[in-house]
C-alpha cells in the first residue's frame, strides 16, 4: 500500500507539472524559452494525463484568454457551469472564431504535435490520446507490474480533472479572491493552487498571462515556478518572463494617474486594471539569452 501511495504521488506531481510547465506556461503562453528536448520533457507527461493534442489544448486556452468570460470563451462558467466543466468537450470541431492556423502558428509545424492533432479532427485526436495513454500504462504493467501501472493510471486520470476543475472554480468569484482588478471573473483559489502545482492563483495569471510565475504573494505556493527556477539555474531554461507584484502595482499607479480625475475615483492604485496589466505583461521579464524583439513577440502572443 505504501508503495502504491508513493508511486501515485510521484506520478501525480509529474503529470500535473506536465500540464503546468509543459502545456500551460510553456506551449500556451511561451512564458519561457528552452531547448526542444526540454519542451518535450514536460509536454509528454501532460499528454500522458489524458490531456489531448497539445495544439488543441493550447489553441483553446489562448482562445479562452482572448475571449475570457464572454460568449466566445470556450468554457466560461459565467453562462453555464456544467458546460464549462465537461460540456464543451462534447464538441468535435473548432468554433469558427478558433483556428490553430491563426492562434497556434508556433505549434502547427512541429511534426509530433501535428501528428497528435490529427489534422484538427477532434474525434481522431482524442481517440489517439486515449489509445496512447492506455498503451503507455500497458507497457508499465508488462515491465513493472500492476502496482505502478494502476498508480500511473489513477494519477493520470486525477490530473486530467485539474484544468477541468480549474475552469469552473477559478472563474466563480464566490470561491476565491481577487488581487488584481479585471473585467473577467478569475479568482485565486488556494486549494486549486495546491492541487494544480501553482495554477490556482488564477486571478494573478489572468492579470499577467505571459508570466512564468503565478504565485505573487509569499503564501501563494507555486511549485511549478520553483521547478522552473531550478531548471533556469542549470541552463535547461534560457529565458523566463517574470512579472512581480511590485511591478504590477507600479503599472497600476501609472495607469490610474493617467486617467481623468473622475475615473480615478473608481480605479484605485491598489488594484491593477486589465489595461495596465496588458502593459506590464508586454514589457516585464527576466532574461539571460535571446533576441529582444522575439521575446516581446512571445509575450504579446501569450497574452
C-alpha positions as CSV (number, residue, x, y, z in Angstrom):
1,X,0.0,0.0,0.0
2,X,2.8,2.4,0.9
3,X,4.5,1.6,-2.5
4,X,1.2,2.4,-4.3
5,X,0.8,5.7,-2.4
6,X,4.3,6.9,-3.1
7,X,4.1,6.0,-6.8
8,X,0.7,7.7,-7.1
9,X,2.1,10.9,-5.6
10,X,5.1,10.8,-7.8
11,X,3.1,10.2,-11.0
12,X,0.6,12.9,-9.9
13,X,3.2,15.6,-9.5
14,X,4.9,14.6,-12.7
15,X,1.7,14.7,-14.8
16,X,0.5,17.8,-13.1
17,X,3.7,19.7,-13.8
18,X,3.5,18.4,-17.4
19,X,0.3,20.4,-17.7
20,X,1.5,23.4,-15.8
21,X,5.1,23.7,-17.1
22,X,4.6,21.9,-20.5
23,X,1.1,22.6,-21.8
24,X,0.2,25.8,-20.0
25,X,3.2,28.1,-19.2
26,X,5.3,26.5,-22.0
27,X,3.2,25.9,-25.1
28,X,0.1,28.1,-24.4
29,X,1.9,31.2,-23.1
30,X,5.5,30.8,-24.1
31,X,6.5,32.2,-20.7
32,X,9.9,30.7,-21.0
33,X,12.4,29.5,-23.7
34,X,14.1,26.2,-23.6
35,X,15.7,23.6,-26.0
36,X,13.2,21.4,-27.8
37,X,14.1,18.3,-25.8
38,X,13.2,20.1,-22.5
39,X,9.9,21.2,-24.0
40,X,9.1,17.6,-24.9
41,X,10.2,16.5,-21.4
42,X,7.3,18.4,-19.9
43,X,4.7,18.2,-22.7
44,X,4.7,14.4,-22.7
45,X,3.7,13.9,-19.1
46,X,0.9,16.4,-19.8
47,X,-0.2,14.4,-22.8
48,X,0.0,11.2,-20.7
49,X,-2.5,12.7,-18.3
50,X,-5.2,12.3,-21.0
51,X,-5.0,16.0,-21.9
52,X,-5.3,15.5,-25.6
53,X,-3.5,17.2,-28.5
54,X,-1.0,19.9,-27.4
55,X,-2.1,22.1,-30.4
56,X,-5.8,21.7,-29.5
57,X,-5.1,22.4,-25.8
58,X,-3.1,25.5,-26.4
59,X,-5.4,26.8,-29.1
60,X,-8.4,26.5,-26.8
61,X,-6.5,28.1,-23.9
62,X,-5.4,31.0,-26.0
63,X,-9.0,31.5,-27.2
64,X,-10.1,31.4,-23.5
65,X,-7.7,34.3,-22.7
66,X,-8.6,36.3,-25.7
67,X,-12.4,36.0,-25.1
68,X,-12.3,35.4,-21.4
69,X,-15.8,35.2,-19.8
70,X,-17.6,36.3,-22.9
71,X,-19.9,34.2,-25.1
72,X,-16.9,33.4,-27.3
73,X,-14.9,31.9,-24.4
74,X,-14.8,28.1,-25.0
75,X,-15.5,27.3,-21.3
76,X,-16.8,30.1,-19.1
77,X,-18.9,29.2,-16.1
78,X,-20.5,32.7,-16.3
79,X,-23.0,31.2,-18.7
80,X,-23.2,27.5,-17.9
81,X,-21.3,25.7,-15.1
82,X,-21.9,22.2,-16.4
83,X,-20.9,23.2,-19.9
84,X,-17.7,24.9,-18.6
85,X,-16.8,21.7,-16.8
86,X,-17.4,19.0,-19.3
87,X,-20.0,20.1,-21.9
88,X,-17.5,21.9,-24.1
89,X,-15.6,18.7,-24.5
90,X,-18.5,17.1,-26.4
91,X,-17.9,19.4,-29.4
92,X,-16.0,17.7,-32.1
93,X,-14.6,20.7,-34.1
94,X,-13.2,24.2,-33.6
95,X,-15.7,27.0,-33.4
96,X,-15.5,29.5,-36.3
97,X,-13.5,32.0,-34.3
98,X,-10.9,29.5,-33.1
99,X,-8.3,28.3,-35.6
100,X,-4.9,26.7,-34.8
101,X,-3.5,28.1,-38.0
102,X,-4.1,31.6,-36.7
103,X,-3.8,31.2,-32.9
104,X,-1.1,28.5,-32.7
105,X,1.2,29.2,-35.7
106,X,4.2,28.5,-33.5
107,X,3.0,24.9,-32.9
108,X,1.4,23.6,-36.1
109,X,4.7,22.9,-37.8
110,X,6.0,20.6,-35.1
111,X,5.7,17.1,-36.6
112,X,5.0,15.4,-33.3
113,X,2.3,17.9,-32.3
114,X,0.9,17.8,-35.8
115,X,0.6,14.0,-35.6
116,X,-1.2,14.2,-32.2
117,X,-3.5,16.9,-33.6
118,X,-4.7,14.6,-36.4
119,X,-5.4,17.4,-38.9
120,X,-7.8,19.1,-36.5
121,X,-10.2,16.1,-36.3
122,X,-11.1,16.2,-32.6
123,X,-12.6,12.7,-32.6
124,X,-9.5,11.1,-34.0
125,X,-7.1,13.2,-31.9
126,X,-9.0,12.4,-28.6
127,X,-9.2,8.7,-29.6
128,X,-5.5,8.6,-30.3
129,X,-4.8,10.3,-27.0
130,X,-6.7,7.7,-25.0
131,X,-5.2,4.8,-27.0
132,X,-1.6,6.0,-26.4
133,X,-2.3,6.7,-22.8
134,X,-3.6,3.1,-22.3
135,X,-0.7,1.7,-24.3
136,X,1.7,3.5,-22.0
137,X,0.0,2.0,-18.9
138,X,0.1,-1.4,-20.6
139,X,3.8,-1.1,-21.1
140,X,4.3,-0.2,-17.4
141,X,2.1,-3.2,-16.5
142,X,4.3,-5.6,-18.6
143,X,7.6,-4.1,-17.4
144,X,6.9,-3.4,-13.7
145,X,3.6,-5.0,-12.6
146,X,0.1,-3.8,-11.7
147,X,1.0,-1.6,-8.8
148,X,2.9,1.1,-10.8
149,X,0.6,0.7,-13.7
150,X,-2.5,1.3,-11.6
151,X,-0.8,4.2,-9.7
152,X,0.1,5.8,-13.1
153,X,-3.4,5.3,-14.5
154,X,-5.2,6.8,-11.5
155,X,-2.8,9.6,-11.2
156,X,-3.2,10.5,-14.8
157,X,-7.0,10.4,-14.6
158,X,-6.9,12.5,-11.4
159,X,-4.6,15.1,-13.0
160,X,-6.9,15.2,-16.1
161,X,-9.5,16.8,-13.8
162,X,-7.3,19.7,-12.8
163,X,-7.8,22.0,-15.7
164,X,-11.5,21.0,-16.0
165,X,-12.0,21.8,-12.3
166,X,-9.9,25.0,-12.5
167,X,-12.0,26.2,-15.5
168,X,-15.0,26.3,-13.1
169,X,-13.9,27.1,-9.6
170,X,-11.3,29.7,-10.6
171,X,-13.9,31.6,-12.6
172,X,-16.6,31.6,-9.9
173,X,-15.9,34.7,-7.7
174,X,-17.6,33.2,-4.6
175,X,-14.8,30.5,-4.3
176,X,-11.8,32.8,-4.2
177,X,-10.3,36.2,-4.0
178,X,-9.1,38.9,-6.5
179,X,-5.7,40.6,-6.1
180,X,-5.9,42.4,-9.4
181,X,-9.0,44.1,-10.9
182,X,-10.2,42.9,-14.3
183,X,-13.4,42.6,-16.2
184,X,-13.3,38.8,-16.1
185,X,-14.3,36.6,-13.2
186,X,-11.0,34.9,-12.5
187,X,-10.1,34.4,-8.8
188,X,-7.3,32.9,-6.8
189,X,-8.4,29.6,-5.1
190,X,-5.9,28.3,-2.6
191,X,-6.8,24.6,-2.7
192,X,-6.7,24.6,-6.5
193,X,-3.3,26.2,-6.2
194,X,-2.0,23.3,-4.2
195,X,-3.6,20.5,-6.3
196,X,-2.6,22.2,-9.6
197,X,1.1,22.9,-8.7
198,X,0.5,26.7,-8.7
199,X,-2.2,27.1,-11.3
200,X,-4.9,28.0,-8.8
201,X,-3.7,31.6,-8.5
202,X,-5.8,32.3,-11.5
203,X,-6.6,35.9,-11.0
204,X,-2.8,36.5,-10.9
205,X,-2.4,34.5,-14.1
206,X,-5.1,36.4,-15.9
207,X,-3.6,39.7,-14.8
208,X,-0.2,38.6,-16.3
209,X,-0.8,35.6,-18.5
210,X,2.7,35.7,-20.1
211,X,4.5,35.5,-16.7
212,X,6.2,32.2,-15.7
213,X,5.3,32.9,-12.1
214,X,1.7,32.8,-10.9
215,X,2.1,32.9,-7.1
216,X,2.7,36.6,-6.3
217,X,2.3,36.7,-2.5
218,X,4.6,34.7,-0.2
219,X,1.7,32.5,0.8
220,X,0.7,31.6,-2.8
221,X,2.7,28.4,-3.2
222,X,3.8,27.9,-6.8
223,X,5.7,24.7,-7.0
224,X,5.9,24.8,-10.8
225,X,7.7,28.1,-10.6
226,X,10.3,26.8,-8.3
227,X,11.0,23.9,-10.6
228,X,11.4,26.3,-13.5
229,X,13.8,28.4,-11.4
230,X,15.9,25.3,-10.8
231,X,15.8,24.5,-14.5
232,X,16.9,28.0,-15.2
233,X,19.9,27.8,-12.9
234,X,21.2,24.6,-14.6
235,X,20.6,26.0,-18.1
236,X,17.6,23.9,-19.1
237,X,15.6,27.2,-19.4
238,X,17.3,30.1,-21.1
239,X,14.7,32.9,-20.7
240,X,11.7,33.4,-18.3
241,X,9.1,36.2,-18.5
242,X,8.6,37.3,-14.9
243,X,6.1,39.9,-13.7
244,X,6.4,40.8,-10.0
245,X,3.6,42.1,-7.7
246,X,5.5,45.4,-7.2
247,X,5.9,46.0,-10.9
248,X,2.2,45.4,-11.4
249,X,1.4,47.8,-8.6
250,X,3.7,50.4,-10.3
251,X,1.9,50.0,-13.6
252,X,-1.5,50.3,-11.8
253,X,-0.4,53.6,-10.3
254,X,0.9,54.9,-13.6
255,X,-2.3,53.8,-15.3
256,X,-4.5,55.3,-12.6
257,X,-2.7,58.6,-12.7
258,X,-3.2,58.8,-16.5
259,X,-6.9,58.6,-16.1
260,X,-9.2,61.7,-16.0
261,X,-9.8,62.8,-12.4
262,X,-13.4,61.5,-12.3
263,X,-12.3,58.0,-13.3
264,X,-9.5,57.8,-10.7
265,X,-12.2,57.5,-8.0
266,X,-13.2,54.2,-9.5
267,X,-9.7,52.9,-10.3
268,X,-7.7,52.7,-7.0
269,X,-4.0,52.0,-7.4
270,X,-4.3,49.1,-5.0
271,X,-5.8,47.1,-7.9
272,X,-4.4,46.5,-11.3
273,X,-6.7,47.2,-14.1
274,X,-7.0,45.0,-17.2
275,X,-5.5,47.7,-19.3
276,X,-2.5,48.3,-17.1
277,X,-1.8,44.6,-16.9
278,X,-1.6,44.3,-20.6
279,X,1.2,46.9,-20.5
280,X,3.0,45.1,-17.7
281,X,2.8,41.7,-19.4
282,X,4.4,43.1,-22.6
283,X,7.4,44.7,-21.0
284,X,8.5,43.0,-17.8
285,X,10.8,40.0,-18.0
286,X,14.0,38.4,-16.7
287,X,16.2,37.2,-19.5
288,X,19.6,35.5,-20.0
289,X,19.6,35.0,-23.7
290,X,17.7,35.6,-26.9
291,X,16.6,38.4,-29.2
292,X,14.7,41.2,-27.5
293,X,12.2,41.7,-30.3
294,X,11.4,38.0,-30.4
295,X,10.9,37.9,-26.7
296,X,8.4,40.8,-26.8
297,X,6.6,39.0,-29.6
298,X,6.3,35.9,-27.4
299,X,4.9,37.9,-24.6
300,X,2.3,39.6,-26.7
301,X,1.3,36.3,-28.4
302,X,1.0,34.7,-25.0
303,X,-1.4,37.3,-23.7
